[in-house]
């Protein structure tokens, strides 16, 4: 289940603080690549669109979306992914590509 929005916002603030950035609304909005005004509006009226911005933010930082948004550990996710051959193949291909790059 998706964590509540306030918790999600706190996690974003923690990420920014780790990068030694401010955790003010203006800085959160900048990290999500939107204006502070739009952030405030989406936060209060349309959180679904804001969550899409958050997904992009996490993806750009290579942060585990399942852990941040759903409190699911990597081990649990990996176990479930093994059930789906198509996803398993994608994952193996990505691992091979990463090995080749090194």
DSSP file (Angstrom, degrees, kcal/mol; ACC not computed):
  #  RESIDUE AA STRUCTURE BP1 BP2  ACC     N-H-->O    O-->H-N    N-H-->O    O-->H-N    TCO  KAPPA ALPHA  PHI   PSI    X-CA   Y-CA   Z-CA
    1    1 A X              0   0    0      0, 0.0     2,-0.1     0, 0.0     0, 0.0   0.000 360.0 360.0 360.0 140.3    0.0    0.0    0.0
    2    2 A X        -     0   0    0      1,-0.1    68,-0.2    69,-0.0     3,-0.1  -0.366 360.0-115.7 -63.1 133.9    1.2    3.5   -0.9
    3    3 A X        -     0   0    0     66,-2.9    -1,-0.1     1,-0.1     5,-0.0  -0.336  43.2 -90.1 -65.6 155.6    2.6    5.4    2.1
    4    4 A X     >  -     0   0    0      1,-0.1     4,-2.1     4,-0.0     3,-0.4  -0.277  37.2-110.1 -68.6 159.1    0.6    8.5    2.9
    5    5 A X  H  > S+     0   0    0      1,-0.2     4,-2.8     2,-0.2     5,-0.2   0.851 115.4  56.4 -62.2 -38.0    1.6   11.7    1.2
    6    6 A X  H  > S+     0   0    0      1,-0.2     4,-1.9     2,-0.2    -1,-0.2   0.904 109.4  47.1 -61.5 -40.8    3.0   13.4    4.3
    7    7 A X  H  > S+     0   0    0     -3,-0.4     4,-2.1     2,-0.2    -1,-0.2   0.903 111.4  51.5 -66.0 -41.4    5.4   10.5    4.8
    8    8 A X  H  X S+     0   0    0     -4,-2.1     4,-1.9     1,-0.2    -2,-0.2   0.909 108.7  50.6 -61.2 -43.3    6.3   10.6    1.1
    9    9 A X  H  X S+     0   0    0     -4,-2.8     4,-2.2     1,-0.2    -1,-0.2   0.892 108.7  52.3 -62.5 -40.0    7.1   14.3    1.4
   10   10 A X  H  X S+     0   0    0     -4,-1.9     4,-2.3     1,-0.2    -1,-0.2   0.879 107.2  52.7 -63.9 -37.7    9.3   13.6    4.5
   11   11 A X  H  X S+     0   0    0     -4,-2.1     4,-2.1     2,-0.2    -1,-0.2   0.883 108.2  50.0 -66.5 -37.5   11.2   11.0    2.6
   12   12 A X  H  X S+     0   0    0     -4,-1.9     4,-2.6     2,-0.2    -2,-0.2   0.915 109.7  51.3 -65.1 -42.2   11.9   13.5   -0.2
   13   13 A X  H  X S+     0   0    0     -4,-2.2     4,-2.7     1,-0.2    -2,-0.2   0.899 108.6  51.7 -60.7 -40.4   13.1   16.0    2.3
   14   14 A X  H  X S+     0   0    0     -4,-2.3     4,-2.1     2,-0.2    -1,-0.2   0.904 109.3  50.1 -62.8 -41.4   15.4   13.3    3.8
   15   15 A X  H  X S+     0   0    0     -4,-2.1     4,-1.2     2,-0.2    -2,-0.2   0.938 113.3  45.5 -61.8 -47.2   16.8   12.7    0.3
   16   16 A X  H  <>S+     0   0    0     -4,-2.6     5,-2.7     1,-0.2     3,-0.3   0.897 111.0  52.7 -64.0 -40.8   17.4   16.4   -0.3
   17   17 A X  H ><5S+     0   0    0     -4,-2.7     3,-1.7     1,-0.2    -1,-0.2   0.870 104.4  56.3 -64.1 -36.1   18.9   16.8    3.2
   18   18 A X  H 3<5S+     0   0    0     -4,-2.1    -1,-0.2     1,-0.3    -2,-0.2   0.831 105.9  51.2 -63.3 -32.2   21.3   13.9    2.5
   19   19 A X  T 3<5S-     0   0    0     -4,-1.2    -1,-0.3    -3,-0.3    -2,-0.2   0.265 122.5-111.3 -87.4  11.9   22.5   15.9   -0.6
   20   20 A X  T < 5S+     0   0    0     -3,-1.7     2,-0.3     1,-0.2    -3,-0.2   0.837  74.5 135.7  60.4  36.4   23.0   18.9    1.7
   21   21 A X      < -     0   0    0     -5,-2.7    -1,-0.2    -8,-0.1    -2,-0.1  -0.752  61.0 -97.0-107.2 159.7   20.1   20.7    0.0
   22   22 A X        -     0   0    0     -2,-0.3    -1,-0.1     1,-0.1    -3,-0.1  -0.326  20.2-143.6 -70.8 157.2   17.4   22.7    1.8
   23   23 A X        +     0   0    0      4,-0.1    -1,-0.1    -7,-0.1     2,-0.1   0.027  55.1 128.2-112.6  26.4   14.1   21.0    2.5
   24   24 A X  S >> S-     0   0    0      1,-0.1     4,-2.3   -11,-0.1     3,-0.7  -0.393  75.8-105.0 -76.6 160.6   11.9   24.1    2.0
   25   25 A X  H 3> S+     0   0    0      1,-0.3     4,-2.9     2,-0.2     5,-0.2   0.873 121.4  56.5 -53.0 -41.2    9.0   23.9   -0.4
   26   26 A X  H 3> S+     0   0    0      1,-0.2     4,-2.0     2,-0.2    -1,-0.3   0.876 109.6  45.5 -61.7 -36.8   10.9   25.9   -3.0
   27   27 A X  H <> S+     0   0    0     -3,-0.7     4,-2.2     2,-0.2    -1,-0.2   0.858 112.0  50.4 -76.2 -36.1   13.7   23.3   -3.0
   28   28 A X  H  X S+     0   0    0     -4,-2.3     4,-1.8     2,-0.2    -2,-0.2   0.939 111.9  48.7 -64.6 -45.8   11.3   20.3   -3.1
   29   29 A X  H  <>S+     0   0    0     -4,-2.9     5,-2.5     1,-0.2     4,-0.3   0.915 110.6  50.8 -59.9 -43.7    9.5   21.9   -6.1
   30   30 A X  H ><5S+     0   0    0     -4,-2.0     3,-1.2     1,-0.2    -1,-0.2   0.905 108.3  52.1 -61.5 -41.6   12.9   22.5   -7.8
   31   31 A X  H 3<5S+     0   0    0     -4,-2.2    -1,-0.2     1,-0.3    -2,-0.2   0.834 111.2  47.5 -63.4 -32.1   13.9   18.9   -7.3
   32   32 A X  T 3<5S-     0   0    0     -4,-1.8    -1,-0.3     2,-0.2    -2,-0.2   0.411 116.4-119.1 -88.9   1.7   10.6   17.8   -8.8
   33   33 A X  T < 5S+     0   0    0     -3,-1.2     2,-0.3    -4,-0.3    -3,-0.2   0.876  76.7 106.5  62.2  42.9   11.2   20.2  -11.7
   34   34 A X  S   <S-     0   0    0     -5,-2.5    -1,-0.2    -6,-0.1    -2,-0.2  -0.911  75.5 -91.7-138.4 167.9    8.1   22.3  -11.1
   35   35 A X     >  -     0   0    0     -2,-0.3     4,-2.5     1,-0.1     5,-0.2  -0.459  33.4-117.9 -77.6 154.7    7.4   25.7   -9.7
   36   36 A X  H  > S+     0   0    0      1,-0.2     4,-2.6     2,-0.2     5,-0.2   0.876 116.6  55.2 -57.7 -36.9    6.7   26.1   -5.9
   37   37 A X  H  > S+     0   0    0      2,-0.2     4,-2.3     1,-0.2    -1,-0.2   0.923 109.4  45.1 -62.8 -45.0    3.3   27.5   -6.9
   38   38 A X  H  > S+     0   0    0      2,-0.2     4,-3.1     1,-0.2     5,-0.3   0.888 111.2  54.3 -67.0 -38.3    2.4   24.4   -8.9
   39   39 A X  H  X S+     0   0    0     -4,-2.5     4,-2.8     2,-0.2    -2,-0.2   0.950 110.0  46.3 -58.2 -49.3    3.8   22.1   -6.1
   40   40 A X  H  X S+     0   0    0     -4,-2.6     4,-1.7     1,-0.2    -1,-0.2   0.915 113.9  48.9 -59.7 -44.2    1.5   23.8   -3.6
   41   41 A X  H  X S+     0   0    0     -4,-2.3     4,-1.9     1,-0.2     5,-0.5   0.938 114.6  43.6 -63.1 -47.7   -1.5   23.5   -6.0
   42   42 A X  H  X S+     0   0    0     -4,-3.1     4,-1.1     1,-0.2     8,-0.2   0.881 110.3  56.6 -66.4 -37.3   -0.8   19.8   -6.8
   43   43 A X  H  < S+     0   0    0     -4,-2.8    -1,-0.2    -5,-0.3    -2,-0.2   0.868 118.2  33.1 -60.5 -36.3   -0.2   19.0   -3.1
   44   44 A X  H  < S+     0   0    0     -4,-1.7    -1,-0.2    -5,-0.2    -2,-0.2   0.652 135.1  20.0 -96.5 -17.0   -3.5   20.4   -2.2
   45   45 A X  H  < S+     0   0    0     -4,-1.9    -3,-0.2    -5,-0.2     2,-0.2   0.722 129.1  19.7-123.8 -34.3   -5.7   19.5   -5.2
   46   46 A X    >X  +     0   0    0     -4,-1.1     4,-1.1    -5,-0.5     3,-0.6  -0.585  52.3 166.6-146.1  77.0   -4.2   16.8   -7.3
   47   47 A X  H 3> S+     0   0    0      1,-0.2     4,-2.6     2,-0.2     5,-0.2   0.754  72.7  71.2 -67.0 -24.2   -1.7   14.6   -5.6
   48   48 A X  H 3> S+     0   0    0      1,-0.2     4,-1.4     2,-0.2    -1,-0.2   0.924 100.3  45.9 -58.5 -44.5   -1.8   12.0   -8.4
   49   49 A X  H <> S+     0   0    0     -3,-0.6     4,-1.3     1,-0.2    -1,-0.2   0.843 111.6  52.8 -67.2 -32.7    0.0   14.3  -10.8
   50   50 A X  H  X S+     0   0    0     -4,-1.1     4,-2.2    -8,-0.2    -2,-0.2   0.878 103.4  56.6 -69.7 -37.7    2.5   15.2   -8.0
   51   51 A X  H  X S+     0   0    0     -4,-2.6     4,-2.5     1,-0.2    -1,-0.2   0.866 102.3  56.3 -62.5 -35.5    3.2   11.5   -7.5
   52   52 A X  H  X S+     0   0    0     -4,-1.4     4,-1.9     2,-0.2    -1,-0.2   0.903 107.6  48.6 -61.6 -40.3    4.2   11.2  -11.2
   53   53 A X  H  X S+     0   0    0     -4,-1.3     4,-2.3     2,-0.2    -2,-0.2   0.894 110.2  51.5 -63.9 -40.1    6.7   13.9  -10.6
   54   54 A X  H  X S+     0   0    0     -4,-2.2     4,-2.6     2,-0.2    -2,-0.2   0.893 106.1  54.5 -65.2 -39.8    8.0   12.1   -7.5
   55   55 A X  H  X S+     0   0    0     -4,-2.5     4,-2.5     1,-0.2    -1,-0.2   0.923 109.7  47.2 -59.1 -44.4    8.4    8.9   -9.6
   56   56 A X  H  X S+     0   0    0     -4,-1.9     4,-2.4     2,-0.2    -2,-0.2   0.906 110.5  52.6 -63.1 -41.8   10.5   10.8  -12.1
   57   57 A X  H  X S+     0   0    0     -4,-2.3     4,-1.1     1,-0.2    -2,-0.2   0.931 112.3  44.6 -58.9 -47.5   12.6   12.3   -9.3
   58   58 A X  H  <>S+     0   0    0     -4,-2.6     5,-2.6     1,-0.2     4,-0.3   0.895 111.9  52.5 -66.0 -40.8   13.3    8.9   -7.7
   59   59 A X  H ><5S+     0   0    0     -4,-2.5     3,-1.2     1,-0.2    -1,-0.2   0.898 106.5  53.0 -63.5 -40.7   14.1    7.3  -11.1
   60   60 A X  H 3<5S+     0   0    0     -4,-2.4    -1,-0.2     1,-0.3    -2,-0.2   0.790 112.7  45.0 -65.2 -26.8   16.6   10.0  -11.9
   61   61 A X  T 3<5S-     0   0    0     -4,-1.1    -1,-0.3    -3,-0.3    -2,-0.2   0.386 110.8-123.0 -96.2   2.5   18.4    9.3   -8.6
   62   62 A X  T < 5 +     0   0    0     -3,-1.2     2,-0.3    -4,-0.3    -3,-0.2   0.861  56.7 157.2  56.9  38.6   18.2    5.5   -9.1
   63   63 A X      < -     0   0    0     -5,-2.6     2,-0.7    -6,-0.1    -1,-0.2  -0.732  52.5-100.2 -95.0 144.8   16.3    5.2   -5.8
   64   64 A X     >  -     0   0    0     -2,-0.3     4,-2.4     1,-0.2     5,-0.2  -0.483  29.4-164.0 -70.4 109.8   14.1    2.1   -5.2
   65   65 A X  H  >>S+     0   0    0     -2,-0.7     4,-3.0     1,-0.2     5,-0.6   0.885  87.1  56.2 -61.1 -40.9   10.5    3.2   -5.9
   66   66 A X  H  >5S+     0   0    0      1,-0.2     6,-1.9     2,-0.2     4,-1.5   0.891 110.8  44.0 -61.0 -39.2    9.1    0.2   -4.1
   67   67 A X  H  >5S+     0   0    0      4,-0.3     4,-1.1     3,-0.2    -2,-0.2   0.930 118.8  41.9 -71.1 -44.9   11.0    1.0   -0.9
   68   68 A X  H  <5S+     0   0    0     -4,-2.4    -2,-0.2     1,-0.2    -3,-0.2   0.919 127.1  29.1 -70.4 -44.9   10.2    4.7   -0.9
   69   69 A X  H  <5S+     0   0    0     -4,-3.0   -66,-2.9    -5,-0.2    -3,-0.2   0.782 136.6  20.4 -88.9 -28.4    6.6    4.6   -2.0
   70   70 A X  H  <<S-     0   0    0     -4,-1.5    -3,-0.2    -5,-0.6    -2,-0.2   0.406  91.5-120.5-126.3   2.1    5.5    1.2   -0.6
   71   71 A X     <  +     0   0    0     -4,-1.1     2,-0.5    -5,-0.2    -4,-0.3   0.825  60.5 150.5  57.6  33.3    7.9    0.2    2.2
   72   72 A X        -     0   0    0     -6,-1.9    -1,-0.2    -7,-0.1    -2,-0.1  -0.848  42.2-130.2 -98.8 129.7    8.8   -2.9    0.3
   73   73 A X     >  -     0   0    0     -2,-0.5     4,-2.1    -3,-0.1     5,-0.2  -0.348  18.0-116.8 -75.7 158.1   12.2   -4.3    0.7
   74   74 A X  H  > S+     0   0    0      1,-0.2     4,-3.0     2,-0.2     5,-0.2   0.871 113.5  55.8 -62.0 -39.1   14.4   -5.2   -2.2
   75   75 A X  H  > S+     0   0    0      1,-0.2     4,-2.2     2,-0.2    -1,-0.2   0.917 108.8  46.8 -61.6 -43.6   14.5   -8.9   -1.1
   76   76 A X  H  > S+     0   0    0      2,-0.2     4,-2.0     1,-0.2    -1,-0.2   0.912 113.7  48.1 -64.9 -42.3   10.8   -9.2   -1.2
   77   77 A X  H  X S+     0   0    0     -4,-2.1     4,-2.5     1,-0.2    -2,-0.2   0.932 111.1  50.6 -64.2 -45.5   10.6   -7.4   -4.5
   78   78 A X  H  X S+     0   0    0     -4,-3.0     4,-1.4     1,-0.2    -1,-0.2   0.896 108.7  52.5 -59.4 -41.3   13.2   -9.7   -6.0
   79   79 A X  H  < S+     0   0    0     -4,-2.2     4,-0.3     1,-0.2     3,-0.3   0.921 112.1  44.9 -61.1 -44.6   11.4  -12.8   -4.8
   80   80 A X  H >< S+     0   0    0     -4,-2.0     3,-1.5     1,-0.2     4,-0.3   0.867 106.8  59.4 -68.6 -36.6    8.2  -11.6   -6.4
   81   81 A X  H >< S+     0   0    0     -4,-2.5     3,-1.8     1,-0.3     7,-0.3   0.812  91.9  68.7 -63.5 -29.5    9.9  -10.7   -9.7
   82   82 A X  T 3< S+     0   0    0     -4,-1.4    -1,-0.3     1,-0.3    -2,-0.2   0.721  88.9  66.2 -62.0 -19.7   11.2  -14.2  -10.2
   83   83 A X  T <  S+     0   0    0     -3,-1.5     2,-0.7    -4,-0.3    -1,-0.3   0.694  92.8  66.2 -73.9 -18.4    7.6  -15.3  -10.8
   84   84 A X    <>  -     0   0    0     -3,-1.8     4,-2.4    -4,-0.3     3,-0.3  -0.876  65.6-164.1-114.3 104.3    7.4  -13.3  -14.0
   85   85 A X  H  > S+     0   0    0     -2,-0.7     4,-2.5     1,-0.2     5,-0.2   0.849  88.0  54.8 -55.9 -39.9    9.7  -14.6  -16.8
   86   86 A X  H  > S+     0   0    0      1,-0.2     4,-1.9     2,-0.2    -1,-0.2   0.925 112.1  42.8 -63.1 -44.2    9.4  -11.4  -18.9
   87   87 A X  H  > S+     0   0    0     -3,-0.3     4,-2.6     2,-0.2    -1,-0.2   0.886 111.9  55.2 -68.2 -38.6   10.6   -9.2  -16.0
   88   88 A X  H  X S+     0   0    0     -4,-2.4     4,-2.5    -7,-0.3    -2,-0.2   0.907 107.9  49.3 -60.6 -41.5   13.3  -11.7  -15.1
   89   89 A X  H  X S+     0   0    0     -4,-2.5     4,-2.5     2,-0.2    -1,-0.2   0.903 110.5  49.9 -64.9 -41.7   14.6  -11.6  -18.6
   90   90 A X  H  X S+     0   0    0     -4,-1.9     4,-2.4     2,-0.2    -2,-0.2   0.928 111.7  49.0 -61.0 -44.7   14.7   -7.8  -18.6
   91   91 A X  H  X S+     0   0    0     -4,-2.6     4,-2.2     1,-0.2    -2,-0.2   0.911 111.3  48.6 -63.8 -43.2   16.5   -7.8  -15.3
   92   92 A X  H  X S+     0   0    0     -4,-2.5     4,-2.4     2,-0.2    -1,-0.2   0.903 110.7  51.4 -64.2 -40.8   19.1  -10.3  -16.5
   93   93 A X  H  X S+     0   0    0     -4,-2.5     4,-2.4     1,-0.2    -2,-0.2   0.911 109.7  49.7 -62.5 -42.1   19.7   -8.3  -19.7
   94   94 A X  H  X S+     0   0    0     -4,-2.4     4,-2.4     1,-0.2    -1,-0.2   0.898 110.0  50.9 -63.1 -40.3   20.2   -5.1  -17.6
   95   95 A X  H  X S+     0   0    0     -4,-2.2     4,-2.1     2,-0.2    -2,-0.2   0.910 110.5  49.3 -63.5 -41.6   22.7   -7.0  -15.4
   96   96 A X  H  X S+     0   0    0     -4,-2.4     4,-2.1     2,-0.2    -2,-0.2   0.896 110.5  50.2 -64.0 -40.7   24.6   -8.2  -18.5
   97   97 A X  H  X S+     0   0    0     -4,-2.4     4,-1.8     1,-0.2    -2,-0.2   0.916 110.2  50.3 -62.4 -43.4   24.7   -4.7  -19.9
   98   98 A X  H  X S+     0   0    0     -4,-2.4     4,-1.0     1,-0.2    -2,-0.2   0.882 109.6  50.8 -63.7 -37.9   26.0   -3.3  -16.6
   99   99 A X  H  < S+     0   0    0     -4,-2.1     3,-0.4     1,-0.2    -1,-0.2   0.899 108.8  51.9 -64.8 -40.2   28.7   -6.0  -16.5
  100  100 A X  H  < S+     0   0    0     -4,-2.1    -1,-0.2     1,-0.2    -2,-0.2   0.844 104.7  56.5 -65.1 -34.1   29.8   -5.1  -20.0
  101  101 A X  H  <        0   0    0     -4,-1.8    -1,-0.2     1,-0.3    -2,-0.2   0.801 360.0 360.0 -68.0 -28.6   30.1   -1.5  -19.1
  102  102 A X     <        0   0    0     -4,-1.0    -1,-0.3    -3,-0.4    -2,-0.2   0.461 360.0 360.0 -80.6 360.0   32.6   -2.3  -16.3
